[in-house]
Amino acid sequence: MMRKSNRLSALAAIIGLLAVVLAAPATARSVTDSAGRIVEVPDKISRVFAAGPPASILLYVLAPQDMVGWVRAPRATEKPFLLPSVHGLPELGRLTGRGDTLNLERLLAAKPDVIIDFGTINDTYRSLADRVQAQTGIPYLLIDGRFQNTSAALRLVANILGVNERGEILARAAEQIFAQVDEVLAQVPSDKRPRVYLARGAEGLESGSRGSINTEIIERAGAINVVEGLRDKGGIVTVSPEQLIAWAPDTIVTLDSTFRRSVTDKPAFAPVPAVRERRVFLAPSLPYGFIDAPPSLNRLIGLPWLLHMLYPDKAPGKLRDQVRDFYHLFYQVEPNDADLDRLLDSSGG
């Protein structure tokens, strides 16, 4: 009887061991992020936290089913342009950018498999990623958010999340948009390129200096960003009316509807050629800005929009059709004619 009892005990032990092994989380794999950091992530990822607004959009367009929440929950005007399945996700706050609003306890409570940040890669963001990863044990990936890196970022994150097919489709669509821009610019001599000022805020005296992440879409569209010689840690600069008049932009792109409505009543802007010639364009902003706000994949549709604003006689196709197709592919919604009217009619598009 003792031998039978021992055999039963041994069998029970083996079954218990198998149960532990089968219940254990999937083995980790090593991935290299855009900062060159080697990070161990789970084989199966199904819960992802976006560290800031640009990462939130990257995650949404690639794998909305993996989102644990929003940095900022979509507002009522934005929801029609987003999948219904993500409307009710909680607002968790942000780890990066101006006014970070998330503490580590709330992050841990969300139980993400990984954290993804998408944007600038520098020592500050590397340090933050290393610190949060060390404190929470959650893998933290830094993805290069430069406009020129868009397709590579899509493929990298798609591979990490296991959605390679969708990542490849979106990456190729991005490459086609950039190629379209290059085809148009090949027809426009450099001395015929527009001189553009990006007006942010209701007063229009906040902008982005040349080379900043906030204005690189304007420069990628072949325009000359007139804001130069000003530097700010975040890329956003304050401009004086005297500087703006001296730069004499022939085109203004604004993100603010209040500024667009009131610009002709502002004495400081009266001498500016763009105002005199009524070349002040309001960038669409639903569910995200076409130019900025935030500087993420939403800027891809800003390129066709800019082509139609800056080079109307050379921009190919119909802008409304291009916007509709982009929203279908990237945002996975079908905007109707009324939606397109809301997006484009007030912008000059």
C-alpha positions in Angstrom: 0.0 0.0 0.0 2.9 2.3 0.7 4.3 1.9 -2.8 0.9 2.6 -4.4 0.6 5.7 -2.2 4.0 6.9 -3.2 3.1 6.4 -6.9 -0.1 8.4 -6.5 1.8 11.1 -4.7 4.4 11.2 -7.5 1.7 11.3 -10.1 -0.1 14.2 -8.3 3.2 16.1 -8.1 3.7 15.7 -11.9 0.2 16.8 -12.6 0.7 19.8 -10.3 3.9 20.7 -12.1 2.3 20.5 -15.5 -0.5 22.7 -14.3 2.0 25.3 -13.2 3.9 25.1 -16.5 0.7 25.4 -18.6 -0.6 28.3 -16.5 2.7 30.2 -16.7 2.8 33.2 -19.0 4.2 32.9 -22.5 7.9 33.0 -22.8 9.5 36.4 -23.4 11.2 37.4 -26.6 13.7 40.1 -27.2 12.9 43.1 -29.5 15.0 46.1 -30.3 13.3 49.5 -30.2 14.1 52.6 -32.2 16.5 53.8 -29.4 18.5 50.6 -29.8 17.3 49.3 -26.4 16.8 45.5 -26.2 13.6 44.9 -24.4 12.0 41.6 -23.3 8.3 41.4 -24.3 5.8 38.6 -24.0 5.3 36.4 -27.0 1.6 37.2 -26.9 0.7 40.9 -26.4 -3.0 41.8 -26.0 -2.9 44.8 -23.6 -0.9 47.9 -24.6 -0.6 51.3 -22.9 0.3 54.3 -25.1 2.6 56.7 -23.3 1.4 59.8 -25.1 -1.0 61.1 -27.7 1.2 60.2 -30.8 1.5 56.6 -29.5 -2.2 56.5 -28.8 -2.9 57.1 -32.5 -0.2 54.7 -33.7 -1.8 52.0 -31.5 -5.3 52.8 -32.6 -4.6 52.5 -36.3 -2.6 49.3 -35.9 -4.4 47.3 -33.1 -7.4 49.0 -31.5 -8.3 45.7 -29.9 -5.1 45.9 -27.8 -5.8 49.3 -26.3 -6.2 49.4 -22.5 -7.4 53.0 -22.6 -6.9 56.5 -24.0 -4.4 59.2 -23.1 -7.4 61.5 -23.6 -10.8 60.0 -24.2 -12.4 61.0 -27.5 -14.9 63.9 -27.4 -18.4 63.7 -28.8 -17.3 65.4 -32.0 -14.5 63.0 -32.5 -16.3 59.7 -31.9 -18.0 59.5 -35.3 -14.6 59.2 -36.8 -13.4 56.3 -34.6 -14.5 52.7 -34.2 -17.5 52.3 -31.7 -15.5 49.6 -29.9 -13.0 52.1 -28.5 -15.5 54.9 -27.6 -15.9 53.7 -24.0 -12.3 53.0 -23.1 -11.1 54.8 -20.0 -9.1 58.0 -20.0 -5.8 57.0 -18.3 -3.6 60.1 -18.8 -0.1 60.3 -20.2 3.4 59.4 -19.2 5.1 61.7 -21.7 4.8 65.2 -23.1 3.7 68.4 -21.6 1.7 68.0 -18.4 2.1 64.2 -17.8 -1.0 63.1 -15.8 -0.5 59.5 -15.0 1.0 58.0 -11.8 2.6 54.5 -11.7 -0.2 53.1 -9.5 -2.8 53.8 -12.1 -0.5 52.4 -14.8 0.0 49.2 -12.9 -3.8 48.9 -12.3 -4.3 48.9 -16.1 -2.2 45.8 -16.4 -0.6 46.4 -19.8 1.7 43.8 -21.3 3.8 46.6 -22.8 4.1 50.4 -22.9 4.7 52.1 -26.3 5.9 55.7 -26.8 6.0 57.2 -30.3 7.9 60.4 -31.0 11.2 62.0 -30.2 14.1 59.8 -29.3 16.6 61.4 -26.9 18.3 60.9 -23.6 15.3 62.3 -21.7 12.9 59.8 -23.1 15.4 56.9 -22.8 15.8 57.8 -19.1 12.1 57.9 -18.6 11.6 54.5 -20.3 14.3 52.9 -18.3 13.0 54.2 -15.1 9.4 53.3 -15.6 10.4 49.8 -16.8 12.6 49.3 -13.7 9.9 50.5 -11.3 7.0 48.7 -12.8 8.5 45.6 -14.6 6.4 46.5 -17.7 8.4 46.5 -21.0 8.7 50.0 -22.4 9.4 50.5 -26.1 10.5 53.8 -27.7 9.5 54.1 -31.4 11.0 56.8 -33.6 8.2 59.2 -34.5 9.9 61.3 -37.2 7.7 61.7 -40.3 10.3 60.1 -42.5 10.3 57.0 -40.3 6.5 56.4 -40.5 6.6 53.3 -42.6 9.4 51.7 -40.6 7.6 52.5 -37.3 4.4 50.9 -38.6 6.2 47.7 -39.6 8.2 47.6 -36.3 5.2 48.0 -34.0 3.1 45.7 -36.2 5.7 43.0 -35.8 5.9 43.4 -32.0 2.1 43.3 -31.7 1.7 40.4 -34.1 -0.4 42.3 -36.7 2.2 42.2 -39.5 -0.4 42.1 -42.3 -2.1 45.2 -41.2 1.2 46.9 -40.6 2.4 46.2 -44.1 -0.8 47.5 -45.7 -0.6 50.7 -43.7 3.2 51.1 -44.3 2.7 50.8 -48.1 -0.2 53.3 -48.0 2.1 55.7 -46.2 4.8 55.2 -48.8 2.3 55.9 -51.6 1.4 59.2 -50.0 5.0 60.3 -49.7 5.6 59.2 -53.3 2.6 61.3 -54.4 4.1 64.3 -52.7 7.4 63.8 -54.4 5.7 63.6 -57.8 4.0 67.0 -57.2 7.2 68.6 -55.9 9.1 67.5 -59.0 6.9 69.9 -60.9 7.5 72.9 -58.7 10.8 74.7 -58.8 12.4 75.5 -55.5 12.0 79.2 -56.0 8.2 78.8 -56.6 7.6 77.0 -53.3 5.2 78.8 -50.9 6.5 80.5 -47.7 4.4 79.1 -44.9 3.7 80.2 -41.3 2.1 77.7 -39.0 -0.2 79.7 -36.6 -1.1 78.0 -33.4 -3.5 79.3 -30.7 -6.2 81.9 -30.9 -3.8 84.7 -31.3 -1.7 82.9 -33.9 1.6 83.9 -32.4 2.7 80.4 -31.4 4.4 78.3 -34.0 7.0 75.6 -34.6 10.6 76.4 -35.6 12.1 75.0 -38.8 13.0 71.4 -38.4 10.7 70.8 -35.4 8.4 67.8 -35.2 5.5 70.1 -35.2 6.3 71.6 -38.6 8.1 68.8 -40.4 5.0 68.0 -42.4 5.0 71.6 -43.9 8.6 71.1 -44.9 7.9 67.6 -46.2 5.2 69.1 -48.5 7.9 71.3 -50.1 7.0 74.5 -48.4 9.5 76.9 -46.7 8.7 77.2 -43.0 9.4 80.9 -42.4 10.0 80.5 -38.7 13.8 80.2 -38.2 16.3 81.3 -35.6 14.0 80.5 -32.7 14.5 77.6 -30.5 12.5 76.0 -27.7 13.0 72.8 -25.8 9.6 71.5 -26.9 9.8 72.7 -30.5 7.0 75.3 -30.0 8.1 78.9 -30.1 6.4 82.3 -29.4 6.6 84.7 -32.3 6.4 88.5 -32.2 4.2 90.4 -34.7 7.4 92.2 -35.9 9.1 88.9 -36.6 6.0 87.6 -38.5 5.8 90.8 -40.6 9.5 90.6 -41.4 9.2 86.9 -42.5 6.3 87.9 -44.8 4.7 84.5 -45.4 2.5 84.2 -48.4 0.5 81.3 -46.8 -0.7 80.7 -43.3 -1.8 77.3 -42.0 -3.6 77.4 -38.7 -4.9 74.8 -36.3 -7.3 77.2 -34.5 -10.7 78.1 -35.9 -10.9 81.2 -33.7 -7.8 82.6 -35.2 -9.0 81.7 -38.7 -12.3 83.7 -38.1 -10.6 86.7 -36.5 -7.3 87.0 -38.4 -8.5 89.8 -40.7 -9.4 91.9 -37.7 -5.9 91.6 -36.1 -3.9 94.8 -36.8 -0.6 92.9 -36.3 -1.4 90.5 -39.2 -2.7 93.2 -41.7 0.7 93.7 -43.4 1.3 90.0 -43.9 0.9 88.9 -47.5 -0.9 85.7 -46.6 -3.7 87.7 -44.9 -3.9 90.3 -47.7 -4.2 87.5 -50.3 -6.6 85.5 -48.2 -4.4 82.5 -48.1 -5.1 81.4 -44.5 -6.1 77.8 -44.3 -7.6 76.0 -41.3 -6.3 72.5 -41.0 -9.1 69.9 -40.3 -9.0 68.4 -36.9 -11.4 65.5 -36.5 -10.7 63.1 -35.0 -7.1 64.4 -35.0 -5.3 67.3 -36.7 -4.1 67.0 -40.3 -0.9 69.0 -39.5 -0.2 68.5 -35.8 -2.1 67.9 -32.6 -0.6 65.5 -32.2 2.3 64.8 -34.5 1.5 61.2 -35.3 0.1 59.1 -38.2 -2.8 61.6 -38.5 -0.3 63.8 -40.4 -0.3 61.4 -43.3 -3.7 62.7 -44.6 -2.3 66.2 -44.0 0.0 65.7 -46.9 -2.7 65.4 -49.6 -4.5 68.2 -47.9 -1.4 70.5 -48.1 -0.9 69.5 -51.7 -4.4 70.7 -52.6 -3.9 73.9 -50.5 -0.4 74.8 -51.7 -0.4 73.5 -55.3 -4.1 73.3 -56.3 -3.3 73.1 -60.0 -0.9 70.2 -59.6 -2.4 68.1 -56.7 -3.7 64.8 -58.1 -7.2 63.4 -57.6 -10.0 64.7 -55.5 -9.3 65.6 -51.9 -12.7 64.4 -50.6 -12.0 61.0 -52.1 -8.5 60.8 -50.6 -9.8 61.8 -47.2 -12.6 59.2 -47.4 -10.1 56.5 -48.4 -7.7 57.4 -45.6 -10.3 57.3 -43.0 -11.6 53.9 -44.2 -8.1 52.4 -44.2 -6.4 54.0 -41.1 -9.3 54.9 -38.8 -11.5 52.0 -40.0 -14.7 54.2 -40.4 -16.8 55.3 -43.4 -17.3 59.1 -43.3 -20.4 60.2 -45.2 -20.8 63.3 -47.2 -21.9 65.3 -44.1 -18.8 64.2 -42.2 -16.6 65.3 -45.1 -18.4 68.6 -45.2 -17.6 69.1 -41.5 -14.0 68.2 -42.1 -13.2 70.2 -45.2 -15.6 73.0 -46.0 -14.3 75.4 -43.4 -10.6 74.6 -44.1 -10.5 75.9 -47.7 -10.5 72.3 -48.9 
